[in-house]
Amino acid sequence: MEVRRRSCIFWCGLVVVFLLALFPRLFYPVSKYRLWYDRSVRFWDALLAGDLSGTYQQYHPGVPTMWVAGLGLRIYAAVHGWSDGELLNPPLTSAGIKHYPVEAGVAALGVVISLCICLVYALLVRLLGWRTGIIGGCLLALDPFYLKGSKVLHVDAMLATTMLVSALFLVSFLHARSRSHLLLSGAFAGLAFLTKSPAWFLIPYAVLITILHHLADRGHISTGSSEIRTWGRRLWEVTRSLGGWGLVAGCVFFLLWPAMWTAPVETMSRVAEQALFHAKTPHPNPNFFAGQVVDGDPGPLYYVATLAWKTTLITLPAIGIAILFLLRRRKCGVDCRPLWYVLMYIGGFLLMMMLAAKKWSRYILPAFIALDVLAAWGLVQVAGSIGRRGRLQERTWIPAPIITVALIAQAVAVLRHHPYYGTHHNLLLGGSRVAQYILPLCQEGEGLDLAARFLNDCPGAELITAGVQDVNNEMFRSNFVGHARSIGHPDADYHVFFINARQRKIGIDHWGGLWESCQQTGPLWSVSFDGVPYVWICRAYPHDPEAFAIDDRVDAQFGDHIHLLGYRLSLSDLSAGDVLTVTLFWQSDGQLHEDYHVFVHLLDTDNLLAAQHDGVPVHRERPTWSWQDMEVLQDEHMLLTDVGLPGGTYTLSVGMYDYPTMVRLPAIGPAGERLPEDRIVLQEIRVNSP
């Protein structure tokens, strides 16, 4: 009966962990660039074409990501009836956007990562008990930093996942001597090696903990002949275990990467050469740390700060408590080797990454998610310690609500950031309000998609040109129906700034002055997360009437949304046969959806037309439905007078009409009165005889 109950608890926990891990990862990817999308498509194209060497796409090498994401993209293409080549060059959507189905690749990765989290749950149940297993699984499923990495089509989340599963399988093998766990550890190590070069850390880690485990099992050292034979057997056992582990890892590495089948030496040489280069070369773009723009290595404290602010109000104290309990148990002689091995994994990987010159926060994700294992065990110890105090020890149910409250607090703190989990920063350390002065924010372009949708709602969105600080960011490009250009582009109608580029001052020579101007006039729109603005939209089009040379002010209205500010004439003294250029200055509230045309009439004393010009404003380039909020438009109309036009006084007037119906818009004078014939009289014009 007890076995059946435990089995039921295990499987229920497995389902809960899987669903918690899957759903946040399944919907709405936050993918900054399309690099691994293109690589995944090309990987499968080369594979299906028999071009095995073409499956080398990058030195990382990112093979599991390309297998999984590429399969998800192929399924998407098949379901939607796409032909060959449409994944790399998709058709336009009904909104006029070229939609690359990144979400299909991210969803496929999300399923695989969620299954691996379930494996971690099962291993933790085996190693540390079902309570640590279920808490560890839930913390991994709802780790905001891990979630952020899982919602982009990239390699870091897959690297962190396969490395952790490999390390835990190895720890489980040392703990219980299950040969299958050794082989599975090797298999996942091979997948990690195929993902990214930092995974090679697993080799010295596996050697170290295997030797330490056998030394700890031995207990004492003797030089007797029987003892020497025992040492020989143990040395053989260590060698055999590590050899089997390495053999499986090597086989997986070779079998799953077709480029290794045709040119193994050349492929490995390219991977090793590039990995060594990037380990010794700082990031080419400036970083941001502790309020300073950093060119080169920001130093080891950069990763310490990342760990502090990217943990949660639950996991950060739980990690500290776990370490204290570990030290306490060590003094008491309690065997906690599995946890010490996890701690060695975290510390060793962090040390390796701190020594590298190229630093970025996501690079430490493999160590970061292992901290969730320590946090889970720490929560169990806290709950158990409280439950053993005084009269509470009689109530065996006490630890359960403590753990439940902690997990609910974790879920609330994390899920409120959906789908932008990268905007989470530890509330215990002041959250994003403090983190903005310590770490670079908006690393995946969070909020740029919202900026694109705001511009899509503007009139004539498909005609809008937006100058963006990171013009290649897919969060903006894949959601915007207009034209995206680099910041400072002369044709830009709007400037789109975001906090990451501003913190790191990337290309400040191109946008520094624009940013100062935006701050003076105030942004048109912005979006904030946790009270910190992430993205700003500022008007690039002219919207200050005082900046224009308006000779004669009118201050009249057409309909409810159009304001005629004034006008300027090319000639003050007109002769028959001359061309009179009338420049009108318009401003609207951006709420126009109709196609209004402008007419400019020159009328004689009998109210008959002497000259006229009708048409779409601004030389047919700016229909009224494309006018933006507060935009000032300079609209020229050329009136050609007849050479035989009699001399005399003529009236210059202007109006607007709905082109499909030819119905004029109501013309409202400065005092609010409706004007006769719905036209605004600009002035009298004296025409001299020829």
C-alpha positions in Angstrom: 0.0 0.0 0.0 2.9 2.3 0.9 4.7 1.6 -2.3 1.5 2.3 -4.3 1.1 5.6 -2.5 4.7 6.7 -3.2 4.3 5.7 -6.8 1.1 7.8 -7.1 2.9 10.8 -5.5 5.8 10.4 -7.9 3.7 10.4 -11.0 1.5 13.2 -9.9 4.6 15.2 -9.1 6.0 14.4 -12.6 2.8 15.7 -14.3 2.8 18.9 -12.2 6.5 19.6 -13.0 6.1 18.9 -16.7 3.0 21.2 -17.1 4.7 23.9 -15.0 7.8 23.7 -17.2 6.0 23.4 -20.5 3.3 26.1 -20.6 5.4 29.2 -19.9 7.9 28.0 -22.5 5.3 27.0 -25.1 3.7 30.4 -25.8 5.0 33.7 -27.0 8.8 33.4 -27.7 10.9 36.4 -26.9 13.6 35.8 -29.5 16.0 38.6 -30.2 17.7 37.5 -33.4 17.0 35.0 -36.1 20.6 33.5 -36.3 19.7 30.0 -34.9 16.4 30.0 -36.8 18.4 30.3 -40.1 21.0 27.8 -39.0 18.4 25.3 -38.0 16.7 25.6 -41.3 20.0 25.3 -43.2 21.0 22.3 -41.1 17.9 20.4 -42.1 18.2 21.6 -45.7 21.8 20.2 -45.9 20.8 17.0 -44.1 17.9 16.3 -46.5 20.0 17.2 -49.5 22.8 14.8 -48.4 25.3 17.6 -47.9 26.6 16.3 -44.6 29.4 18.8 -44.4 26.7 21.5 -44.6 25.5 20.5 -41.2 28.4 22.5 -39.7 26.8 25.8 -39.2 28.6 27.3 -36.2 31.6 26.5 -34.0 29.3 26.4 -30.9 28.2 23.9 -32.6 24.5 24.0 -31.5 23.6 20.6 -33.1 20.9 19.5 -30.6 19.3 23.0 -30.9 19.3 22.6 -34.7 17.9 19.1 -34.6 15.1 19.9 -32.3 14.2 23.5 -33.5 14.6 22.5 -37.1 12.2 19.6 -36.7 9.7 21.9 -35.1 10.1 24.3 -38.1 9.7 21.4 -40.6 6.5 20.3 -38.9 5.2 23.9 -39.0 6.0 24.1 -42.7 4.2 20.8 -43.4 1.1 21.8 -41.5 0.8 25.2 -43.3 1.6 23.8 -46.7 4.8 25.7 -47.2 7.1 24.7 -50.0 10.8 24.3 -49.9 12.6 27.6 -49.3 9.6 29.3 -47.6 11.1 28.8 -44.1 14.0 31.0 -45.1 11.8 33.4 -47.2 8.3 33.1 -45.8 5.3 34.7 -47.6 3.8 38.0 -46.3 1.0 37.7 -43.7 -2.3 39.5 -44.2 -0.9 42.3 -42.1 2.0 42.7 -44.6 4.7 41.2 -42.2 7.2 38.6 -43.3 6.5 36.2 -40.4 9.4 33.8 -39.5 7.8 31.0 -37.4 10.3 31.2 -34.6 7.6 30.1 -32.2 7.6 26.6 -33.8 11.3 26.2 -33.1 11.0 27.6 -29.6 8.0 25.4 -28.8 10.0 22.3 -29.9 12.9 23.3 -27.6 10.4 23.9 -24.8 9.0 20.4 -25.0 12.5 18.9 -24.9 13.6 21.1 -22.0 10.5 20.3 -20.1 11.0 16.6 -20.5 14.6 17.1 -19.2 13.3 19.0 -16.2 11.2 15.9 -15.5 14.3 13.8 -15.6 16.0 16.2 -13.1 12.9 15.8 -10.9 13.2 12.0 -11.0 16.9 12.0 -10.3 16.4 14.4 -7.3 13.7 12.1 -5.9 16.2 9.2 -6.1 19.1 11.1 -4.6 17.5 13.5 -2.1 13.9 12.4 -1.5 10.5 13.2 -3.1 10.2 16.6 -1.3 13.4 17.9 -2.7 12.6 16.4 -6.0 9.2 18.1 -6.4 10.5 21.4 -5.1 13.6 21.2 -7.3 11.4 20.4 -10.3 9.1 23.3 -9.6 11.9 25.8 -9.0 13.5 24.7 -12.3 10.2 25.0 -14.1 9.6 28.5 -12.8 13.2 29.9 -12.7 12.8 33.3 -14.5 16.4 33.3 -15.8 16.1 29.8 -17.1 12.6 30.6 -18.6 14.1 33.6 -20.4 16.8 31.4 -21.9 14.2 28.8 -22.9 12.0 31.3 -24.8 14.6 32.2 -27.3 15.8 30.1 -30.2 19.4 29.8 -29.0 21.8 27.3 -27.5 22.3 28.4 -23.9 19.1 26.8 -22.4 19.8 23.5 -24.1 23.5 23.6 -22.9 22.4 24.3 -19.3 19.8 21.5 -19.4 22.0 18.8 -20.9 24.9 19.6 -18.6 22.8 19.5 -15.5 21.1 16.2 -16.5 24.5 14.7 -17.3 26.0 15.8 -14.0 23.0 14.5 -11.9 23.1 11.1 -13.7 26.8 10.8 -12.9 26.1 11.7 -9.2 23.3 9.2 -9.2 25.7 6.5 -10.6 28.3 7.2 -7.9 25.5 7.2 -5.3 23.7 4.0 -6.3 26.1 2.2 -8.8 23.5 2.0 -11.5 25.4 1.3 -14.8 22.5 2.7 -16.9 22.9 6.0 -15.1 26.5 6.2 -16.1 25.7 5.5 -19.7 22.9 8.1 -19.6 25.3 10.7 -18.1 27.7 10.1 -20.9 24.9 10.4 -23.5 23.8 13.7 -22.1 27.4 14.8 -21.9 27.7 14.1 -25.6 24.6 16.2 -26.3 26.1 19.0 -24.2 29.4 18.8 -26.1 27.4 19.1 -29.3 25.6 22.2 -28.0 28.4 24.6 -26.9 32.1 24.5 -26.0 31.8 25.3 -22.3 30.3 21.8 -21.9 33.8 20.4 -22.0 33.9 21.4 -18.3 32.1 18.1 -17.7 35.2 16.1 -18.5 37.4 17.4 -15.6 34.3 17.6 -13.4 33.5 13.9 -14.0 37.1 12.9 -13.4 37.3 14.9 -10.2 34.1 13.7 -8.5 34.6 10.1 -9.5 38.1 10.0 -8.0 36.9 11.9 -4.9 34.0 9.5 -4.4 36.3 6.5 -4.5 38.7 8.1 -2.1 35.9 8.9 0.3 34.7 5.3 0.1 38.1 4.1 0.9 38.3 6.0 4.2 42.0 5.4 4.9 45.3 4.8 3.1 47.5 1.8 3.8 50.6 0.4 2.0 49.9 -3.3 2.6 49.9 -5.7 -0.3 46.2 -6.4 0.0 45.6 -2.7 0.2 47.6 -2.1 -2.9 45.6 -4.7 -4.8 42.4 -3.0 -3.6 43.7 0.3 -4.8 44.5 -1.3 -8.2 41.0 -2.6 -8.4 39.6 0.8 -7.5 41.8 2.5 -10.0 40.6 0.1 -12.7 37.0 0.7 -11.6 37.5 4.5 -11.9 39.2 4.1 -15.3 36.5 1.8 -16.6 33.7 4.1 -15.4 35.2 7.2 -16.9 36.2 5.3 -20.1 32.6 4.1 -20.5 31.3 7.5 -19.8 33.6 9.1 -22.3 33.0 6.4 -25.0 29.2 7.0 -24.9 29.7 10.7 -25.0 32.0 10.4 -28.0 29.7 8.1 -29.8 26.7 10.5 -29.3 28.9 13.4 -30.4 29.9 11.6 -33.6 26.6 9.9 -34.5 24.4 13.0 -34.1 26.6 15.4 -36.1 26.7 14.4 -39.7 29.6 16.8 -40.4 31.7 14.5 -38.3 31.0 11.6 -40.7 32.8 13.3 -43.6 35.4 15.6 -42.1 35.9 14.8 -38.4 39.4 16.4 -38.1 38.5 19.6 -39.9 35.3 20.0 -38.0 36.8 19.5 -34.6 39.7 21.8 -35.5 37.3 24.6 -36.4 35.4 24.1 -33.2 38.5 24.1 -31.0 40.1 27.1 -32.7 37.0 29.3 -32.5 36.2 28.3 -28.9 39.8 29.2 -27.8 39.6 32.5 -29.6 36.4 33.5 -27.9 37.5 32.4 -24.5 40.5 34.8 -24.8 38.8 37.6 -26.6 36.4 40.0 -24.8 33.0 40.8 -26.3 33.3 43.2 -29.2 30.4 45.4 -28.1 30.6 47.3 -24.8 29.0 45.9 -21.8 27.4 47.6 -18.8 28.2 46.9 -15.2 27.8 48.9 -11.9 26.8 52.1 -13.7 29.7 52.0 -16.1 30.1 51.2 -19.8 32.7 48.5 -19.9 34.9 47.9 -23.0 36.3 44.4 -22.5 36.1 42.2 -19.5 33.7 43.5 -16.8 35.4 41.3 -14.2 34.3 38.3 -12.0 31.9 40.4 -9.9 29.7 40.8 -13.0 28.7 37.1 -12.6 28.3 37.5 -8.9 25.8 40.4 -9.5 24.0 38.3 -12.1 23.5 35.5 -9.7 22.2 37.8 -7.0 19.7 39.8 -9.1 18.5 37.0 -11.3 17.6 34.6 -8.4 14.3 35.2 -6.7 13.1 36.2 -3.3 12.7 32.5 -2.5 15.8 30.9 -4.1 18.4 33.4 -3.0 17.9 32.9 0.8 17.2 29.2 0.2 20.6 28.8 -1.4 22.3 30.5 1.5 20.4 28.3 4.0 21.3 25.1 2.0 25.0 26.0 2.2 24.8 26.6 6.0 23.0 23.3 6.5 25.6 21.5 4.4 28.4 22.9 6.5 26.6 22.0 9.7 26.1 18.4 8.5 29.7 18.1 7.5 30.7 19.0 11.1 28.3 16.3 12.3 29.8 13.7 9.9 26.6 13.3 7.9 27.2 12.1 4.3 25.8 14.7 1.9 28.1 13.9 -1.0 25.5 14.3 -3.8 24.9 17.9 -2.7 28.6 18.6 -2.3 29.0 17.3 -5.9 26.3 19.7 -7.1 28.1 22.6 -5.2 31.4 21.6 -6.9 29.7 21.7 -10.3 28.4 25.2 -9.6 31.6 26.5 -8.2 33.8 24.9 -10.9 31.8 26.1 -13.8 31.5 29.6 -12.4 35.3 29.7 -11.9 35.9 28.6 -15.5 33.6 31.3 -16.9 35.0 34.0 -14.6 38.5 33.3 -16.0 37.2 33.7 -19.6 37.6 37.2 -21.1 34.2 37.1 -22.9 31.4 37.6 -20.4 27.7 37.8 -20.8 25.0 37.0 -18.2 23.5 34.0 -20.1 26.9 32.3 -20.2 26.5 31.1 -16.6 23.1 29.6 -17.0 24.5 26.0 -16.5 25.6 26.9 -13.0 22.6 29.0 -12.3 20.0 26.3 -12.7 22.0 23.9 -10.5 21.5 26.5 -7.7 17.8 25.6 -7.9 18.7 22.1 -6.7 20.5 23.5 -3.6 17.6 25.9 -3.0 15.1 23.0 -3.1 17.1 21.1 -0.5 17.5 24.2 1.6 13.7 24.7 1.6 13.2 21.1 2.7 15.6 21.6 5.6 14.0 24.9 6.7 10.5 23.3 6.6 11.7 20.2 8.5 13.6 22.3 11.1 10.5 24.3 11.8 8.4 21.2 12.0 10.7 19.7 14.6 10.4 22.6 17.0 8.6 22.1 20.3 5.0 21.1 20.0 5.1 21.3 16.3 6.9 18.0 16.0 3.7 16.2 16.8 2.1 17.8 13.7 3.8 16.0 10.8 1.9 18.0 8.3 3.6 21.3 9.2 6.4 21.2 6.5 3.9 20.8 3.7 2.2 24.2 4.0 5.5 26.0 4.5 6.8 24.5 1.2 3.5 25.2 -0.5 3.6 28.9 0.5 7.2 29.1 -0.7 6.3 27.6 -4.1 3.3 29.9 -4.5 5.4 32.9 -3.7 7.9 31.8 -6.3 5.1 31.3 -8.9 3.6 34.7 -8.2 7.0 36.5 -8.3 7.8 34.9 -11.6 4.6 34.4 -13.6 3.6 38.1 -13.3 6.4 38.8 -15.7 5.0 36.6 -18.4 6.1 36.5 -21.2 9.0 38.8 -20.5 10.8 36.8 -17.8 14.0 38.6 -18.5 12.5 41.6 -16.8 12.5 39.8 -13.4 15.1 41.0 -10.9 15.3 39.9 -7.3 12.9 41.9 -5.1 15.1 41.3 -2.1 17.7 43.4 -3.7 15.4 46.2 -4.9 14.2 44.6 -8.1 14.6 46.3 -11.5 14.7 49.8 -9.9 18.1 48.9 -8.5 19.2 46.4 -11.1 19.1 49.1 -13.9 22.2 50.7 -12.3 24.0 47.3 -12.0 23.2 45.1 -14.9 22.2 45.6 -18.6 18.4 45.3 -19.0 16.3 44.4 -22.0 18.8 41.8 -23.2 16.2 40.1 -25.4 14.5 43.3 -26.6 11.6 43.0 -24.2 8.9 45.6 -25.0 10.1 46.3 -28.5 7.2 44.1 -29.8 4.8 46.3 -27.9 6.4 49.4 -29.5 5.9 47.8 -32.9 2.2 47.2 -32.2 1.8 50.8 -31.0 3.1 52.0 -34.3 0.9 49.5 -36.2 -2.1 51.3 -34.7 -1.0 54.6 -36.0 -2.6 55.9 -39.2 -0.9 54.7 -42.4 1.3 52.3 -40.4 2.5 50.5 -43.5 4.0 53.9 -44.7 5.7 54.7 -41.4 9.5 54.6 -41.2 10.8 53.8 -37.7 14.4 54.5 -36.7 15.4 51.8 -34.2 18.6 51.5 -32.1 18.9 47.8 -32.8 17.3 47.6 -36.3 17.9 43.8 -36.5 16.1 43.0 -33.3 13.4 40.5 -34.3 11.1 41.6 -31.4 10.5 44.8 -33.4 11.0 43.7 -37.0 8.8 40.7 -36.9 5.9 42.7 -35.5 6.1 46.0 -37.4 4.2 46.5 -40.6 6.2 49.6 -41.7 9.8 50.1 -42.5 12.5 49.6 -39.9 15.7 51.6 -40.3 18.8 52.5 -38.2 18.3 55.1 -35.6 18.9 58.6 -37.0 17.8 57.7 -40.5 16.7 60.9 -42.3 13.4 59.5 -43.4 12.4 58.3 -39.9 8.9 59.2 -38.7 9.6 57.9 -35.2 12.6 57.1 -33.1 12.5 53.9 -31.0 14.9 53.8 -28.1 15.4 50.9 -25.6 17.2 50.8 -22.3 19.9 48.2 -23.3 21.4 50.3 -26.0 21.1 53.4 -23.9 22.9 51.7 -20.9 25.7 50.4 -23.1 25.8 53.5 -25.3 26.1 51.5 -28.5 26.3 53.9 -31.4 25.7 56.9 -29.2 27.2 59.2 -31.9 24.2 58.4 -34.0 21.4 58.8 -31.4 22.8 60.9 -28.5 21.4 64.2 -29.8 18.1 62.5 -30.7 17.8 61.1 -27.2 18.3 64.5 -25.6 15.7 66.1 -27.9 13.3 63.3 -27.0 13.8 64.0 -23.3 13.1 67.7 -23.8 9.9 67.2 -25.7 8.8 64.0 -23.8 8.3 60.6 -25.5 5.1 59.9 -27.3 4.8 56.4 -25.8 6.8 54.2 -23.4 6.5 50.9 -21.7 7.8 50.0 -18.3 8.4 46.8 -16.3 8.5 46.9 -12.5 8.4 50.7 -12.7 11.5 51.0 -15.0 11.0 52.3 -18.6 12.4 49.9 -21.1 11.3 51.3 -24.5 10.5 54.8 -25.7 9.0 56.1 -28.9 9.6 59.7 -29.9 8.3 61.7 -32.8 10.9 62.2 -35.6 8.4 64.0 -37.9 8.0 67.8 -37.5 5.3 68.6 -35.0 6.2 72.1 -33.7 4.5 74.8 -35.9 7.0 77.4 -34.7 9.7 75.6 -36.6 8.1 76.5 -39.9 8.1 79.8 -41.8 4.4 80.4 -41.9 3.8 83.9 -43.3 0.1 84.1 -42.7 -1.7 82.4 -39.8 -5.2 81.1 -40.3 -6.1 78.9 -37.3 -9.1 77.3 -38.9 -10.6 73.7 -38.9 -11.8 71.2 -41.4 -14.0 68.7 -39.8 -13.1 67.4 -36.3 -9.5 66.4 -36.9 -7.8 68.8 -39.3 -6.3 72.1 -38.4 -5.1 74.6 -41.0 -2.3 76.5 -39.3 -1.6 79.0 -42.1 0.0 79.4 -45.5 2.7 81.0 -47.5 2.7 82.4 -51.1 5.5 82.3 -53.6 4.5 85.7 -55.2 2.9 88.8 -53.7 2.5 90.5 -57.0 1.0 88.2 -59.7 0.8 88.7 -63.4 -1.4 86.8 -65.9 0.5 83.6 -67.0 2.5 83.3 -63.7 2.5 80.3 -61.5 1.4 80.9 -57.9 2.7 78.4 -55.4 0.5 78.2 -52.3 2.1 76.4 -49.4 -0.4 75.2 -46.8 0.5 74.1 -43.3 -1.7 71.3 -41.8 -1.8 69.6 -38.5 -4.1 66.8 -37.3 -4.8 64.7 -34.3 -3.9 61.5 -36.2 -7.5 60.2 -36.1 -8.1 60.3 -39.8 -9.1 57.2 -41.7 -10.6 58.8 -44.9 -8.9 59.9 -48.1 -9.5 63.7 -48.2 -8.3 65.8 -51.1 -7.3 69.5 -51.0 -8.6 72.1 -53.4 -7.1 75.5 -53.8 -9.2 77.9 -55.9 -8.5 81.3 -57.4 -12.0 82.9 -58.0 -12.9 86.1 -59.8 -15.5 88.6 -58.6 -18.3 86.5 -60.1 -17.1 83.5 -58.1 -15.9 81.8 -61.2 -12.7 79.7 -61.3 -9.7 81.5 -62.7 -7.2 78.8 -61.6 -7.2 75.8 -59.4 -5.3 72.8 -58.0 -6.8 69.7 -56.5 -5.2 66.5 -55.2 -3.7 64.4 -52.5 -1.6 66.5 -50.1 2.2 66.8 -50.3 2.4 66.0 -54.0 0.3 62.9 -53.6 2.7 61.4 -51.1 0.8 61.9 -47.9 -2.9 60.9 -48.0 -4.8 62.2 -45.0 -5.2 58.7 -43.6 -1.4 58.6 -43.1 -1.2 61.8 -41.1 0.3 61.3 -37.6 -0.7 62.8 -34.3 0.4 66.5 -34.1 2.4 66.1 -37.3 2.9 69.4 -39.2 2.7 68.9 -43.0 4.0 71.4 -45.6 1.7 71.0 -48.6 2.5 72.8 -51.8 -0.1 73.5 -54.5 0.8 75.2 -57.8 -1.8 77.3 -59.6 -1.1 78.2 -63.3 -2.9 81.3 -64.4 -3.9 81.8 -68.0 -1.9 84.3 -70.0 -5.1 86.0 -71.0 -6.4 86.3 -67.5 -7.9 89.8 -67.1 -6.3 92.0 -64.5 -8.2 92.6 -61.3 -8.8 91.4 -57.8 -9.3 87.6 -57.2 -10.0 85.6 -54.1 -7.7 82.7 -53.0 -9.6 80.0 -51.0 -8.9 76.5 -49.8 -11.0 73.5 -48.8 -11.2 69.8 -48.5 -13.5 67.1 -49.7 -14.0 63.3 -49.3 -12.7 61.9 -52.6 -15.2 59.0 -53.0 -18.3 61.1 -52.4 -17.0 64.6 -53.4 -18.6 66.0 -50.2 -16.8 68.9 -48.7 -15.6 68.8 -45.1 -17.2 71.5 -42.9 -14.9 74.5 -42.7 -14.9 76.2 -39.3 -13.5 79.6 -38.7 -11.3 80.8 -35.8 -14.4 81.9 -33.9 -16.1 78.5 -34.3 -18.5 79.6 -37.1 -19.1 77.5 -40.1 -17.9 79.2 -43.3 -19.9 79.6 -46.5 -19.5 76.9 -49.1 -17.2 75.1 -46.7 -14.2 77.0 -48.0 -11.6 79.2 -46.1 -10.8 82.4 -47.8 -7.0 83.0 -47.5 -6.7 86.5 -49.0 -7.4 88.7 -52.0 -4.9 88.4 -54.9 -4.2 91.3 -57.3 -3.5 90.1 -60.8 -1.9 92.5 -63.3 -2.9 92.4 -67.0 -0.4 90.9 -69.4 
